[in-house]
């Protein structure tokens, strides 16, 4: 996955599928000739009075010359059609993945954290945003993006911003199917015990 965080948008390369920051036109026109190859034979003594005559090998099959010419024309037309079909090299394109948006919300008290997981069924763009933070949106919290460990239900952090403000976002690119996570936590800079409310949105491939 390539991840670009907030305004910096510098790419980072990570593991586990979470990369933060992808003979044409020659028609055989000799078909008729293959059916009507002819030889020139010199005149021979005897009853023949012509200086020479044509002997058509195609007629040795007992097929009329006009019929053979019709067959030859059909062969040429078929060759043109085949060449046109072979020249179509259009490659079908895969449909773009469907992007869905999931929203998570909660309350953050001192020394606490919240983790939310999501699953992608294909590679594609992931945008995780700290949409709202209150009651004072100038305050900062810790915000992370990573891979989710189902067995222990924990988030293995891949990218982390220890001083995220409202509207901060990670932009990432998943390379495969996987389960990922976002995490919000108290970064220890607060001087009061007022609970923070927050909303997180994650847009990702379905």
Secondary structure, 3 states (H helix, E strand, C coil): CECEECCCCCCCECCCCEEECCCCCCCCCCHHHHHCCEEEEECCCCCCCCCEEEEECHHHHCCCHHHHHHHHHHHHHHHHHHHHHHCCCCCCCCCCCCEEEEEEEEEECCCCEEEEEEEECCCEEEEEEEEEEECCCCCCEEEEEEEEECCCCEEEEEEEEEEECCCCEEEEEECCCEEEEEEEECCCCCCCCCCEEEEEEEEEEC
